[in-house]
Amino acid sequence: MTEMRIGKIVPPGTIFKPQGETGAAPAAPAAADVPFGQMVKDVVQEAMGAEQGAATAIQAFASGSMNDVHDVMMAVSKANMAVQLLVQVRNGLLEAYQELSRIQV
């Protein structure tokens, strides 16, 4: 059985931000600072924003207003990573719920 630590989820808004010059990740707020529901909502909104950015880049490339395939591929890759993160968070939440539902009181 695996142990899930909800407090170690990546804080919203830091998924696609570059790391500082030292290579260290930015300081995350304490788990008590942000309610869990708000954190999940922010991650969902960030994933939706990444998908919208990818769709915009694809449309710009298809219309000819953008010529750099690299930028389009980066936008699509970011959206893909955001969706994968969202799916993994969902899977973790479902697994935790199933574990809790199996507890006999």
DABEL-V932953 format. One record per pair of residues at least 12 apart in sequence whose ideal C-beta (glycine too) atoms are under 10 Angstrom apart, sorted by the first residue. I is the first residue (numbers start at 1). J is the second residue. Records with the same first field share a line. If there is no record, write none. Layout:
BEGIN
I = J + J
END
This chain:
BEGIN
1 = 99
2 = 92 + 95 + 99
4 = 92 + 93 + 95 + 96 + 99
5 = 31 + 92
6 = 31 + 36 + 39 + 40 + 89 + 92 + 93 + 96
7 = 28 + 30 + 31 + 32 + 36 + 39
8 = 28 + 31
9 = 28 + 31 + 36 + 39 + 40 + 43 + 85 + 88 + 89 + 92
10 = 25 + 28 + 39 + 43 + 46 + 85 + 89
11 = 25 + 26 + 27 + 28 + 29 + 31 + 33 + 34 + 39 + 42 + 43
12 = 29 + 34 + 38 + 39 + 40 + 41 + 42 + 43 + 44 + 45 + 46
13 = 26 + 42 + 43 + 45 + 46
14 = 26 + 27 + 28 + 46
15 = 43 + 46 + 47 + 50 + 78 + 81 + 82 + 85
16 = 46 + 49 + 50 + 53 + 74 + 78 + 79 + 81 + 82
36 = 93
39 = 89
40 = 86 + 89 + 90 + 93
43 = 82 + 85 + 86 + 89
44 = 82 + 86 + 89 + 90
46 = 78 + 82 + 85 + 86
47 = 78 + 79 + 81 + 82 + 83 + 84 + 85 + 86 + 87 + 89
48 = 79 + 82 + 83 + 86
49 = 78 + 79 + 82
50 = 75 + 76 + 77 + 78 + 79 + 80 + 81 + 82 + 83 + 85 + 86
51 = 75 + 76 + 78 + 79 + 80 + 82 + 83
52 = 75 + 79
53 = 74 + 75 + 76 + 78 + 79 + 82
54 = 72 + 73 + 74 + 75 + 76 + 77 + 78 + 79 + 80 + 82
55 = 75 + 76 + 79
56 = 72 + 75
57 = 69 + 71 + 72 + 73 + 74 + 75 + 76 + 78 + 79
58 = 72 + 75 + 76 + 79
59 = 72
60 = 72 + 75
61 = 73 + 75
END
